[in-house]
Amino acid sequence: MVNPKKLNIGVLLYGVGHHQAAWIAANSSIDEFTTIGYYENLAKIAERGKFDAVFFADAQAFPAHSATELPTSYFDPIVVLTAMSNVTANVGLVSTISGTFNNPFTSARQLLTLQHITKGRVGWNLVTSMSDYEAQNHSMPELPERAVRYKKADEFAEVMDQLFESWSIDDYSPDRANNKIIKNENIQPFNHNGDYFQVKGPLTLPLGKEGKPVAMQAGASTEGVALAAKYADAVYSVAWNLRQAKAYREKLDRAIRESHRPDCSIKVFPGLVTYVGKTKEEAQEKKAKLDDLLPIDTALKQLEFFVQQDTKSWKLDEKVPALPPIEEFTGPVGRYQTVLEIIEDRNPTVRELLGYLNAGGGHLTLIGTPEEIVDEIEKWMKVGVADGFNLMPPTLPGSLEDFVELIVPEMQKRKIFRKDYNGENFREMLSLY
């Protein structure tokens, strides 16, 4: 009998929850958000739930222009993940890396060091960054245009692979008798000389038996999908509904066929927001309580960023004004496509649209009992648009604990999710060989 396919589940750790009002709630973790113990506790909860990974997004600017907005990551993600590795033994550890701002040698050295420390639990998510505020922290007046950012990211990924693979642990073979530490004939500079990076190489440490850190990518634009097809092992995607998820999968599959590795298989992990209760009414009440706390000004600013439009004149209880077609859009394409999908599906008022976007920015949002939620999760898996999901809890740790205590047992009952770890490293957990 063939074992049923198993889902991969990760969690995107963001502030005290993805809902914009999470920090205001009476049981908020806002007072612990600036302590390392907060993040260590989240990692332990994810590991208790047998998750594949914890994942940090990152923005390299502090949102000082907003008094009610938390930074994407309070601490540096790689440093926090290193601390989290000390209180966990199995869960994968994924950091976002910006190809626009980061140095490939430093990034490769940090990631491969953590890969050695954790015996293969590391992944990295390549992004091109999204705001001028970030650029201005890196000696740039503004963010380069998208085509330039993706050209640089392509070269960044190429150099990262060269560094990761520049030499192997097999070449480290201390031989006292012959006064030789390494097989130096196998450890040579690769002399990369590109448009954006000049790196002699090799890296200062070898690739271990566990292999390279898992390469992730999250861009939904044509350039982002092409980059994923060329380098990624897995992608994080934005999908409000099955139609959007199918369109993304088809776009990715087409890009893979047109790439230099047409036979590769890339895992797809859509974002997932859940409100779960023992009854549907209980789940709906959890969402309603958060929505009632939502500061409208904050929600409008988020919408303004997603659609790159001035929303100040929009009437909250009128229909959303007509938006330009996606072909004319120059901002973050995945989120804009989601806004267009929500408008087409629901024809909402501005206030209703804000409600749909206020936790996770319009990813798949499921509200109900464990059985109802897992029914939909299973559907996405069976039609082939999701190899797993990247959980985006509305509150942290509350919604993460709800998922672990209520939804994980239902997935395990249906044999679509592991009951325990089996000693695999992160690459093996994702069936990447």
C-alpha positions in Angstrom: 0.0 0.0 0.0 1.4 3.4 -1.0 1.7 5.9 1.9 -0.4 9.0 1.4 1.3 12.2 0.6 2.4 14.2 3.7 2.0 17.9 4.0 4.9 20.2 4.9 3.9 22.9 7.4 6.0 26.0 8.3 5.2 29.1 10.2 6.0 32.7 9.3 6.9 34.5 12.6 5.9 38.1 12.4 5.7 40.5 15.3 3.0 39.3 17.8 0.8 38.0 15.0 -0.1 38.8 11.4 -3.4 40.6 12.3 -2.8 44.3 12.4 -4.7 44.6 15.7 -2.9 41.6 17.4 -0.7 43.9 19.5 -3.7 45.7 20.9 -5.5 42.7 22.2 -5.7 42.2 26.0 -3.7 38.9 25.8 -1.1 40.4 23.4 2.6 39.4 23.6 3.7 42.9 22.9 5.6 43.2 26.2 7.6 40.0 25.4 8.2 40.8 21.7 11.6 42.3 22.3 13.0 39.3 24.3 14.8 36.3 22.9 12.7 34.1 25.2 9.6 35.1 23.1 11.1 33.7 19.9 12.5 30.6 21.6 9.1 29.8 22.9 7.6 30.1 19.4 10.2 27.7 18.1 9.4 25.2 20.8 5.6 25.4 20.1 6.3 24.8 16.4 8.5 21.8 17.2 5.8 20.5 19.5 3.5 20.6 16.5 6.0 18.7 14.4 6.3 21.6 12.0 8.9 21.5 9.2 10.1 25.0 9.7 10.0 28.4 11.4 10.5 31.2 8.9 11.5 34.9 9.4 10.6 37.5 6.8 12.8 40.6 7.1 12.7 44.3 6.2 15.9 46.3 6.6 14.3 49.5 7.9 12.5 50.5 11.0 9.0 51.8 10.4 9.6 55.0 12.2 7.0 56.8 10.0 4.3 54.8 11.8 3.6 54.9 15.6 1.5 51.7 15.4 3.6 49.4 13.1 5.9 46.8 14.4 9.2 46.1 12.6 9.1 42.9 10.5 11.9 41.5 12.6 13.0 43.1 15.8 16.3 41.1 15.9 18.5 40.0 13.1 16.9 36.8 11.8 20.0 34.7 11.5 21.1 35.6 15.0 17.6 34.8 16.4 17.5 31.5 14.5 20.8 30.5 16.0 19.4 31.1 19.5 16.3 29.1 18.5 18.4 26.2 17.3 19.7 25.8 20.9 16.2 25.1 22.2 15.0 22.8 19.4 16.3 19.6 17.8 14.3 19.1 14.6 12.4 22.1 13.2 13.9 23.8 10.1 15.2 27.4 10.4 14.6 29.7 7.5 15.9 33.3 7.2 15.1 35.9 4.5 18.2 37.2 2.7 18.0 40.3 0.4 19.9 40.0 -2.8 19.6 43.8 -3.2 21.4 44.7 0.0 23.3 41.6 1.3 26.9 40.5 0.6 26.9 36.9 -0.8 30.1 35.9 0.9 28.9 37.0 4.4 25.5 35.5 3.8 26.8 32.2 2.6 29.3 32.0 5.5 26.6 32.7 8.1 24.0 30.3 6.6 26.5 27.4 6.1 27.9 28.0 9.7 24.3 27.6 11.0 23.9 24.6 8.7 26.9 22.9 10.4 25.7 23.9 13.9 22.2 22.5 13.4 23.3 19.4 11.4 21.3 20.5 8.3 18.2 22.4 9.5 18.8 25.6 7.6 17.0 27.3 4.7 17.1 30.8 3.1 14.5 32.8 1.3 15.9 35.1 -1.4 14.1 38.4 -1.9 14.8 41.7 -3.7 13.3 43.9 -1.0 10.4 46.3 -1.4 10.9 49.9 0.0 13.0 53.0 -0.4 13.3 53.1 3.4 15.4 50.0 3.2 17.5 51.3 0.4 18.3 54.4 2.3 19.9 52.3 5.0 22.3 50.9 2.4 23.7 54.0 0.8 21.0 54.1 -1.9 18.6 57.1 -2.4 15.8 54.7 -3.5 15.2 51.1 -4.4 16.5 50.1 -7.8 13.8 49.3 -10.4 12.5 45.7 -10.4 14.5 44.5 -13.5 17.7 45.6 -11.9 16.9 44.1 -8.5 16.1 40.7 -10.1 19.2 40.8 -12.3 21.3 41.4 -9.2 19.4 38.6 -7.3 20.1 36.2 -10.1 23.8 36.9 -9.8 23.6 36.7 -6.0 22.0 33.3 -6.1 24.7 32.1 -8.6 27.5 33.3 -6.3 25.8 31.8 -3.2 25.8 28.3 -5.0 29.4 28.7 -6.0 30.3 29.6 -2.4 28.3 26.8 -0.8 29.8 24.2 -3.2 33.3 25.6 -3.3 34.7 22.7 -1.3 33.5 19.7 0.7 34.0 18.4 4.2 35.7 15.4 2.5 38.5 17.8 1.6 39.2 18.5 5.2 41.4 15.5 6.2 44.1 16.4 8.7 47.1 14.2 8.1 49.7 14.7 10.9 52.2 12.2 9.3 52.4 14.2 6.1 51.9 17.6 7.6 48.7 18.3 5.6 45.3 19.5 6.8 43.3 19.9 3.6 43.3 18.5 0.1 44.3 21.9 -1.3 44.2 20.7 -4.9 40.4 20.5 -4.5 40.0 23.9 -2.8 40.6 26.6 -5.3 39.3 30.1 -6.0 36.4 30.3 -8.5 37.0 34.0 -9.4 33.5 35.2 -10.0 33.6 38.6 -11.8 30.1 39.7 -12.5 28.1 42.9 -13.0 27.4 43.3 -9.3 29.7 41.0 -7.4 33.4 40.2 -7.6 34.1 37.2 -5.4 37.4 35.2 -5.5 36.3 32.3 -3.2 36.4 29.7 -1.9 34.3 30.0 1.3 36.1 29.6 4.6 34.2 26.5 5.6 33.2 23.3 3.6 29.9 22.0 2.5 28.8 19.2 5.0 27.2 15.9 4.5 23.7 17.5 4.9 24.2 19.5 1.7 23.4 23.1 1.0 20.8 25.1 3.0 17.4 24.8 1.3 16.9 27.6 -1.2 13.4 29.3 -1.0 11.9 32.2 -3.1 8.8 34.3 -2.6 8.4 36.6 -5.7 5.2 36.3 -7.7 6.2 38.6 -10.6 7.4 37.1 -13.9 11.0 37.9 -12.8 10.4 36.3 -9.4 9.0 33.1 -10.8 11.9 32.9 -13.3 14.4 33.3 -10.5 12.6 30.5 -8.5 12.7 28.2 -11.5 16.4 28.7 -11.9 17.5 28.3 -8.3 14.8 27.5 -5.7 14.0 24.2 -4.0 10.7 25.6 -2.7 8.6 28.7 -3.0 6.3 30.7 -0.7 3.3 31.8 -2.7 0.3 34.2 -2.2 -3.1 32.7 -3.1 -6.5 33.9 -1.9 -8.4 31.2 -3.7 -7.9 28.0 -5.7 -8.1 29.9 -9.0 -5.1 32.1 -8.0 -3.2 29.1 -6.6 -3.7 27.1 -9.9 -2.6 30.1 -12.0 0.6 30.5 -9.9 1.4 26.7 -10.2 0.9 26.8 -13.9 3.1 29.9 -14.2 5.8 28.3 -12.1 5.6 25.0 -14.1 6.0 26.9 -17.3 9.0 28.8 -16.0 10.6 25.5 -14.9 10.1 24.0 -18.4 11.8 27.0 -19.9 14.7 27.0 -17.4 18.1 25.2 -17.5 16.6 22.5 -15.2 13.3 21.5 -16.9 12.9 18.3 -14.9 13.2 19.8 -11.4 10.4 19.7 -8.9 9.9 22.8 -6.7 7.7 22.6 -3.6 4.9 25.3 -3.3 3.8 26.6 0.0 1.0 29.1 0.0 0.4 31.3 3.0 -2.4 30.2 5.3 -4.3 32.2 7.9 -6.5 30.2 10.3 -9.1 31.0 12.9 -10.0 27.7 14.5 -12.5 26.8 17.2 -14.4 23.8 18.5 -17.4 25.3 16.7 -17.6 27.6 13.6 -19.2 30.3 15.8 -16.2 30.2 18.2 -13.8 30.6 15.3 -15.8 33.5 13.9 -15.8 35.1 17.3 -12.0 35.0 17.5 -11.8 36.8 14.1 -14.5 39.3 15.0 -12.8 40.3 18.3 -9.6 41.1 16.5 -11.3 42.9 13.6 -13.2 45.1 16.0 -9.8 46.4 17.3 -8.5 47.2 13.9 -7.2 50.8 13.5 -8.6 51.9 10.2 -5.7 54.3 9.4 -3.2 51.5 9.8 -5.3 49.2 7.6 -5.6 51.9 4.9 -1.8 52.4 4.9 -1.3 48.7 4.3 -3.8 48.8 1.5 -2.1 51.9 0.0 1.2 49.9 -0.1 -0.4 46.9 -1.7 -2.2 48.8 -4.5 0.3 51.8 -4.8 -2.7 54.2 -4.8 -3.7 57.1 -2.5 -6.6 55.8 -0.5 -7.3 58.9 1.6 -10.3 59.9 -0.5 -11.8 56.4 -0.6 -15.2 56.0 1.2 -15.1 53.2 3.6 -18.7 52.0 3.0 -18.6 52.3 -0.8 -17.3 49.8 -3.3 -13.5 49.8 -4.0 -12.7 52.2 -6.8 -11.5 50.8 -10.1 -7.8 49.7 -10.1 -5.3 49.5 -12.9 -4.8 46.1 -14.6 -1.9 44.1 -13.2 0.1 44.6 -16.4 0.4 48.3 -15.5 1.4 47.6 -11.8 5.0 48.2 -10.7 4.7 47.3 -7.0 4.6 43.9 -5.2 2.7 41.9 -7.8 1.6 38.9 -5.6 -0.3 41.1 -3.1 -1.8 43.3 -5.9 -3.1 40.2 -7.7 -4.6 39.0 -4.4 -6.4 42.3 -4.0 -7.8 42.0 -7.5 -8.9 38.4 -6.8 -10.8 39.5 -3.6 -12.5 42.3 -5.5 -13.6 39.9 -8.3 -14.8 37.3 -5.8 -16.6 39.5 -3.3 -17.2 42.9 -4.9 -16.4 44.4 -1.4 -16.7 47.8 0.1 -13.4 49.4 1.1 -14.2 48.5 4.7 -14.9 44.9 3.8 -11.7 44.7 1.7 -9.7 45.9 4.7 -11.3 43.1 6.8 -10.1 40.5 4.2 -6.6 41.9 4.2 -6.1 42.6 7.9 -4.3 39.3 8.7 -1.7 38.1 6.3 -2.5 40.5 3.5 -5.0 38.3 1.6 -3.6 34.8 1.8 -5.9 31.8 2.0 -8.0 32.4 5.1 -9.9 29.6 6.7 -12.4 30.0 9.6 -14.1 27.1 11.3 -13.7 23.8 13.1 -10.6 21.6 12.7 -12.5 19.3 10.3 -13.7 22.2 8.1 -10.2 23.7 7.9 -8.5 20.4 7.1 -11.1 19.6 4.5 -10.0 22.7 2.6 -6.3 22.1 3.3 -6.6 18.6 1.9 -8.5 19.9 -1.2 -5.6 22.2 -2.1 -3.1 19.4 -1.6 -5.1 16.9 -3.7 -5.5 19.3 -6.7 -1.8 19.8 -6.7 -1.5 23.5 -5.9 0.0 23.1 -2.4 2.8 20.8 -1.2 2.2 22.3 2.2 1.5 25.7 3.8 3.2 28.6 5.4 1.1 29.3 8.5 0.6 33.0 9.2 -1.0 33.1 12.7 -3.3 36.1 13.4 -1.9 36.2 17.0 1.3 34.8 18.4 1.6 32.6 20.3 -2.2 32.1 20.6 -3.2 31.2 17.0 0.0 29.1 16.6 -1.0 27.1 19.8 -4.6 26.7 18.4 -3.2 25.2 15.2 -0.9 22.8 17.1 -3.7 21.7 19.5 -6.7 21.6 17.2 -5.6 21.3 13.5 -2.4 19.2 13.7 -4.3 16.3 15.4 -6.9 16.4 12.7 -4.2 16.3 9.9 -2.5 13.4 11.8 -5.8 11.6 12.1 -6.1 11.7 8.3 -2.5 10.6 7.8 -1.5 13.7 5.8 0.9 15.0 8.4 3.7 13.4 10.4 3.1 12.2 14.0 6.8 12.6 14.9 10.1 13.5 13.4 12.2 10.7 12.1 15.7 12.2 12.4 15.7 13.9 9.0 17.4 17.1 8.3 15.4 20.0 6.7 16.2 19.0 3.1 15.1 15.4 3.8 11.9 16.6 5.6 10.9 18.4 2.4 11.8 15.3 0.3 14.5 17.2 -1.5 17.3 14.8 -2.5 
